[in-house]
Each structure stands twice: as C-alpha cells, then as structure tokens.
C-alpha cells in the first residue's frame, strides 16, 4: 500500500466485520480477533506512514478509533503512548 494514503482513509478501506455479517455467527471471540488484527495492521501502517516525515498525530489515531466505535483500542493506544518516553 502506498504511504501517501492518509491513515484515516486506509482505516476506512479495511474490511471490519459488521454485526450483521457472517462473522457474527462465528461468535464474538472470532469477530474480536479479526478486529484486533485489522487494528494492528492499521497501527503498523500509521508507524510506516510517519517514518518518511508524514504527520499523523496521536490524537488523530485516537479520534479515528473512537469515531469508528473502537473505544477499547483507543484506550490501549493511549496507555501504550503514555509509557513511551518523549524524544
């Protein structure tokens, strides 16, 4: 994936399972694992996007997650960046 695509746009391209999809029949655990995997992929994209000098701030990461119903992922992210020393 080209790193010129904004992380927010990439997030909206990811195939998150809907509650009415076939994943619902597989159960909450399977759905959660899929969502966790997609969010991990997206977070890797954010890190790579930032590397060549593109800007996507931590508050933007949290906002994208929260606006799309991923409160727990937003909380985990905030806790992880809280523990990283400033450079």
C-alpha positions in Angstrom: 0.0 0.0 0.0 1.3 3.4 -0.9 2.3 5.5 2.1 0.8 8.6 0.5 -2.7 7.5 1.5 -3.8 9.1 4.8 -4.1 6.6 7.7 -7.8 7.7 8.1 -8.5 6.8 4.5 -6.7 3.4 5.0 -8.8 2.7 8.1 -12.0 3.2 6.2 -10.8 0.8 3.5 -10.3 -2.0 6.0 -12.9 -4.8 5.9 -14.1 -4.5 9.5 -16.9 -7.1 10.2 -20.3 -5.8 10.7 -22.7 -7.1 13.3 -24.9 -8.4 10.6 -22.2 -10.3 8.7 -21.4 -13.9 8.7 -18.7 -13.3 11.3 -21.4 -12.8 13.9 -22.3 -16.5 13.6 -18.7 -17.4 14.4 -19.1 -15.7 17.7 -17.8 -12.7 19.5 -14.3 -14.1 20.1 -13.7 -14.7 16.3 -15.0 -11.2 15.5 -12.8 -9.7 18.2 -9.7 -11.4 16.8 -10.4 -10.1 13.3 -10.9 -6.6 14.6 -7.8 -6.8 16.7 -5.8 -8.0 13.6 -7.1 -5.2 11.4 -6.4 -2.5 14.0 -2.8 -3.9 14.4 -2.3 -3.8 10.7 -3.6 -0.2 10.7 -1.3 0.8 13.5 1.7 -0.6 11.6 0.6 1.5 8.6 0.4 4.6 10.8 4.0 3.9 12.1 5.2 3.4 8.5 3.3 6.5 7.3 5.0 8.6 9.9 8.5 7.3 9.0 9.2 9.3 5.8 8.0 12.5 7.5 4.3 12.4 7.1 2.3 13.7 10.1 -0.5 11.8 11.8 -0.6 12.7 15.4 -1.5 10.6 18.4 -4.8 12.5 18.9 -5.7 11.7 15.3 -5.1 8.0 15.9 -7.4 8.1 19.0 -10.1 10.1 17.2 -10.2 7.7 14.2 -10.6 4.7 16.6 -13.2 6.4 18.8 -15.2 7.8 15.9 -15.5 4.3 14.5 -16.6 2.6 17.7 -13.2 1.1 18.8 -13.1 2.7 22.3 -11.1 -0.2 23.8 -8.4 0.1 21.1 -8.2 3.8 21.7 -7.7 3.2 25.4 -5.0 0.7 24.8 -3.2 3.1 22.4 -3.3 5.9 24.9 -1.8 3.6 27.6 0.9 2.5 25.2 2.0 6.0 24.2 1.8 7.2 27.8 4.6 4.7 28.6 6.9 5.9 25.7 9.5 8.5 26.7 9.4 11.7 24.7 12.2 12.1 22.3 
